[in-house]
Amino acid sequence: MIWNFSKMHGAGNDFVVLDGVRQSIDMTPQRARALADRHFGIGADQILLVQAPHHPEADFRYRIFNSDGSEVEHCGNGARCFVQFVHEQGLSGRNPLRAEIATGLLTLDQAANGEVTVDMGQTRFEPADVSFDTQGLASRACAADTLWTLPLPNNTTVDLSLVAISNPHAVQQVADVDAAPVGEQGPLIESHPRFARRVNAGFMQIVDRRTIRLRVYERGAGETLACGTGACAAVVAGIRRGLLDSPVQVHTRGGPLTISWNATQLTMSGPAITVFNGQVDIDALTHSLNLKEPPKP
Ligand SMILES: N[C@H](CCC[C@H](N)C(=O)O)C(=O)O
């Protein structure tokens, strides 16, 4: 079966975007893994599938699959690429657009220069909102925020802010993101048993009250060059800790994002770039990936 796709990125967080409106796309975790594979497939951090909406007020629905095949609730950089895709592919000329994601509706507005501003929806801060088991854990207030002290299997502990942007985030403050142990600590936090749905692990360096640097070890994808919901989670955590003032420039390894939060509305602005369009034989791709040796335990 041949699928048309667009290869896109938002600040270096890259996607395969599929039109599930004009073509019949039956997505499975295995197919998502095959598309995302950087050797056997096209290569991407996430797969976005654009479909006709269920919600009467939405223009389109889009579903998000991490490169490990897991389907998730929200993708900030993906939201911007979704708008660019819909406009570029002639699916709709409407602007702003209303997008339906797993947890509700987003409003997305593309400016004449191509930059997209997204109303990112609700933010929540309770451990239950990120499916975090706090039993027996120490915590302390930090201004309006709560920091949870989580022991890790490598005999270190981290102080985490918990933020749900529909998807779950655990944010820690570090002195220098370039020196932060993202490769070692990221997986230990991402798959920690206390996070029942796993978690996106953010490492935030505060530069000044309006500027941070950020790296994120993403749930189901590993470290990405940028994470839109991660940028939102870090800014919200920093504001709640009394360390940041909205709006905040978030410098990621893939480029800058601008995040505003006034405790009721959370918006993110940034780029959405189409790299190329193509066609893929999904059955041939999935078959060739099956020949790959399984990862060593
Ligand atoms: N890895 C995330 C999904 C993609 C989010 C990220 N790429 C963004 O731009 O928000 C999760 O499992 O919740």
The ligand as an ORCA input file, in Angstrom:
! r2SCAN-3c Opt
* xyz 0 1
  N       7.094     12.373     23.543
  C       5.831     13.054     23.872
  C       4.997     13.292     22.593
  C       5.641     14.309     21.662
  C       5.785     15.645     22.338
  C       6.800     16.607     21.722
  N       7.459     16.177     20.531
  C       6.201     17.994     21.592
  O       6.584     18.747     20.677
  O       5.364     18.347     22.470
  C       5.035     12.173     24.830
  O       5.202     10.938     24.776
  O       4.257     12.739     25.611
*
